[in-house]
Amino acid sequence: MTKTNEKTEAAMDRRAFFRAGSGAAVVAATVVATGAEPVMAAETDSERKKARYQETEHVKTFYRVNRY
């Protein structure tokens, strides 16, 4: 093979790759457009109200280093 043929084959491989990628994007857009809703876990009222933030040593170090 000559260098010209190698370059042409490489260019075609890249084009095929991007063509396949654009096809995947169309499929993803179709899924979004159909209104597929994410499934969320049920959360009780007590779980919703519980404290989640904890000021641990790691958090305190972060605040100190970043001067918050």
C-alpha positions in Angstrom: 0.0 0.0 0.0 1.1 3.5 -0.6 0.8 6.3 1.9 -2.1 7.9 0.0 -4.1 4.7 0.3 -3.3 4.5 4.0 -4.5 8.1 4.6 -7.7 7.5 2.6 -8.5 4.3 4.6 -7.8 6.1 7.9 -10.1 9.0 6.8 -12.9 6.6 6.0 -12.5 4.9 9.4 -12.9 8.3 11.1 -15.9 9.2 9.0 -17.6 5.8 9.8 -16.9 6.4 13.5 -18.5 9.8 13.5 -21.4 8.6 11.4 -22.1 5.8 14.0 -21.9 8.4 16.8 -24.4 10.7 15.1 -26.8 7.7 14.8 -26.5 7.1 18.5 -27.3 10.7 19.2 -30.5 10.4 17.2 -31.5 7.4 19.2 -30.8 9.2 22.5 -32.8 12.2 21.3 -35.7 10.0 20.4 -35.7 8.4 23.9 -35.8 11.8 25.5 -38.5 13.0 23.2 -40.8 10.1 24.0 -41.0 11.3 27.6 -39.3 8.5 29.4 -39.4 9.4 33.0 -36.7 8.5 35.5 -37.5 6.0 38.2 -37.0 7.4 41.7 -37.0 5.5 44.9 -39.8 6.1 47.4 -38.8 8.4 50.2 -40.8 8.6 53.4 -41.7 11.8 55.2 -39.2 11.2 58.0 -36.4 10.5 55.5 -37.2 13.7 53.7 -36.9 15.8 56.9 -33.8 14.2 58.4 -30.5 16.1 58.6 -28.1 15.2 55.8 -25.4 17.8 56.2 -22.6 16.9 58.6 -19.7 19.2 59.3 -16.9 16.6 59.6 -13.2 17.2 59.9 -12.9 16.8 56.1 -15.5 19.6 55.6 -13.8 21.8 58.2 -10.5 21.3 56.5 -12.0 22.2 53.1 -13.5 25.4 54.6 -10.2 26.3 56.2 -8.1 25.7 53.1 -10.5 27.5 50.8 -11.0 30.4 53.3 -14.8 30.1 53.6 
